[in-house]
Every structure is written in C-alpha cells, then in structure tokens.
Amino acid sequence: MAKYSVSALNKVVRGPKRANYDVDEINGILDKAFLCNIGYIWDGKAIVIPMAYGRSDDKIYIHGSLKNRMMLSLLEAGEASLSVTHLDGLVLARSAFHHSANYRSVNVFGSVKKIDEPGKKMKALECILNHMVPGHWDNIRQPNDKEFNATLVVEINMDMASAKVRAEGVVDEPDDYNLPIWAGIVPLRQVAGNPIHDKGLKEGVKTPKAVLDYILKNNSI
C-alpha cells in the first residue's frame, strides 16, 4: 500500500488521527471532485481561486488562457499547492463549541511545468474534461488550432499530499449529554439533476450516454 512520505509541509497537525497519507485514498478523494482551490502569489499578494482539474496517475492538469495570471505565477514559482474538499454533513452538537462538519479533504503540493508537446497537451485537455464527466470527450468538438494554441496547460506533479477525513457523530462534553438539546448529523451531498437542453439544440440530437450515466450515478438522494 503506497503512501506519501510525511514532511513538515504535508503533515496534518491539528486532528492528526484524521490524517491519511495513502495514495489510493487520496486519489479516490480527488477523483470524486473536479473543482479544486489553488493558492498562488501575485504581485506580493496571496490569492486562492477555484479551478477545474483532471488527474492522471500522479499528475494533475489545469488549463487557462496564455495570459492567465495564476498560471503564469505558478510557472514562475515552479511549485503549487491545491486543495479539494467534499462536505458530507453538518455535525450539530449540544454546545456551540462542538459544532463541526463531516468531510473528506486533500492537500497536494508539487512541482509545476508547462505542457508544450501537442499530443500530451491534447491528452491533458481530454483528462480535464473527462474528469468532469467521464467519457464525454468523445461526444464534443475538440479544440481547433486557434483554441488549442490560445490555451495554456500546466502539469502539477503530486510530490506530496495528505488527506484529512472526519466521518463520525457528535462529540460533546460528558455533562452536556444530559441536556434536553437535540444533537445529530445532517447529511449533505452534491446531486445531479435532469439535463436541461440548450435552447439552440438541433432537433433530434440526443443526450449522450456519458452524460446520462453521470446523472444516473449522481442523482440519488
């Protein structure tokens, strides 16, 4: 069972019993999302923004315009940090102090490089789109030369990573269990609804199987 080595950078300090450095567990959390938050420094200021991504083995791919300040800042720094979080439930305790949330989160730290080779760049774009809806790349018009050349693709190598997971009930002070106050968990999850067809859709064009499969997999409550 492969694990990431623990360093001062990726070590979970607060709540270490919830830490997980297992590669498969971390990849599983990453693969169930398609938006991450990436931190970078621009003009001496710390900025964090959401970004679509795709994962292939130990590589994470992101894309943007050639003048995207985040992408250019990451390339200049040569390293990146990103995080992904799934919110699984509200943990409502008897006391305000012990309110919490159940979640699965991952932090990734790694070196950054620009992808220039056309074949690899196209595969990275395919990875990002299919990470959102598996198999959907084959249903769409792929980038033309103008779009392809106007797109900057960055590869982040997963040099270090860690996960932190809370999946438990209310933890109150012993004396508070005798209080006549409701406590419990409100489960949360992201649910896919029925597809809404584009207004300009040509008559007879059907929803692709990849989209229907995604909805079927993600629409149960």
N, C-alpha and C positions, 0 to 999 in steps of 0.2 A: 504494500500500500504506500504509494508515493506521497511524500509530504514536503511542503516548503520549509526550508530552514527558518528558524526564528531569530530575528535580529532586533535591535532597538527600534528599527523603523516599522516593522510589521507586527511586532509583539502587541497582543491585546493586554493592556494594563488594567483597565477597570473591568471587573467581571471576568477574570481570566478563565473561570470554569466554563464559560460560554464560548471560549475560543476554539477554533478548529483550523488546522493547517493542512488538512487532507486535500490533495489536488483534485480528486474526483468530486468531493463535496463542494469545493469552491467552484469548479466548473459547472456543476449542476445548478448552483445558485445563479451564476452568470447566464446560463443558457435559458433560464426561465424569465429573463427580462430582455429588453432591447434598448432601454434608456439607462445611461449612467450619468453621474456628475463628475466632471473633470475640473481639477484645480490647476491654475497656472498664474504666472506673474506677468503683468503687462504694465509697462510704464511705472514700475515700482509698486503697483497695487495688486493685491491678491484678489482673484476673481474665480468664481465657480459657476459653471453653466451646465445644463443638461445636454446630452449628445447621444444620438443613435450610434450603436456599435454592433460589430459582429465578432464572434470568437472562432478561431480555428486552431486547435491544439493549444499551444501556449502563446498565441499571438492574438491581440485584439486590434481590430481595424476601425478607424473613424475616417470621415471624409468631410470636405468643405471646399469653399472657394479658394482660389490661389492667393487671395489677399486676406483670408480669414486670420484675424489677429491671434486667436487661440492656437490654431495650428502652427502658425509661424513662431509663436512664443515657445511652444513645446519643442519644435525643431531646434530653435536656438538654444534652449536649455539642455536638450538631449535626454530628458527624462520626464516622466509623467506620473501622476497619481490619479486614480479614479475610484469611485465607489458606486455600489449598487445596493439597493435596499428593497426588500419585499415587506410590506406591512401586513401582518397576518391577523392581528387582533388588538383590541383595546383591553387592557387589564385594569379593571375598575375596583380599587381596593376600598376598605372601610375608612382608611385615612388618606388625606391628600398626599402625604409624603410617599406612600407606597403605590400610587397610581403608576402604571407603566404601559408597555406595549409588547406584544409578541412580534418577532421579526426575524428575518434572515438577511444578513448583510455581508458584503465582501469589500475589502480594500485591496487594490492592486497597485504595485509600484514597479516601474520598469523603464528600460531604455527605449528611445524613440528614434525612428528613422522614416524618411520619405520613401514611398514606393514609386519608382520610375519605370521599371520594366513593364511594358504594356500588358503582357499576359498575366503577370502577377497582380497588376493593378486592377484589371478587369475581374479577376477571381476574388480580390478583396471587396470590390463593389458588390459582386454576387453574394459574398458571405454576409455583408451587412444587410442586404435586402432579405435574404433567406433567413437571417436571424430573426427578423420581424415576423415574417410569415413563411414557414418552411416550404420550399419548392416553388415559390411564387416567381422567381427569376425567369423561369421558362415560359411564363404567361405574358410577359411585358415586352415592350420595345426597349431593347438595350441601348445604352448611350451611343449617340453618333459621335463623329470625330470632334465636332465643336464642343459638345458637352463633356466628352472624355478628357479633352485637353484643358478644359476650364476647371477640372476637378482635381483637388489635392487630396491624396490618400496617405494616411500616416499609419504606420505599424507600431504598436506598443508591445514590447516583449514582456511577458509576465515573469520578471526576475524574482519578485517576492509578492506574496499575497497572504491574506488571512481572512477568515470568516468569523462572524460572531452571531450566535443564534440564541434567541430566547423563545422557548416553547413550553411554557408552564403556566400554572394558575396564579392566583393571588397569593402574595406573601405578606401577611400583616403581622403587627406586633402581637404577642401572645394574649395580652389583656384585651385587645380590640376584637377578638373573636366572640366575645360575649356581648358586644354592642348590637343593638337592633338596627343595623345598617346593611343594606344589600351590597353584596360584592360578587363579582364574577367577570366573565370574559365576553366581549362582543366580537365574534369572528369577522374578519374582513378579507375580501379578495377582489381582484380585478376580473370582471366578467365581460365577455364579448357579446354584443347584441346582434340582431339580424342585420344583414348588409343593406345599406341604403344606396341604390343605384345612382350614378351620376346622371344629371339632367340631360347631358349630351350623348348618352349611351345609344349606340346604334341598335335598331330593332333586331332582336334575335340573338344578341350577344348574351351568353350565359355567365353566371358567376363561376369562376374557376374552381376546380376541385380542391386546390390547395387552400383557397380562402374558406370554402365550406368546411373543410377538415379542421382548419384553425378555429372556426366558430364553434363547431361541434365539440372540440376539445376544451374550449374555454368558456362555454356559456352556461354550464350547470351551476346552480347556487347551492 
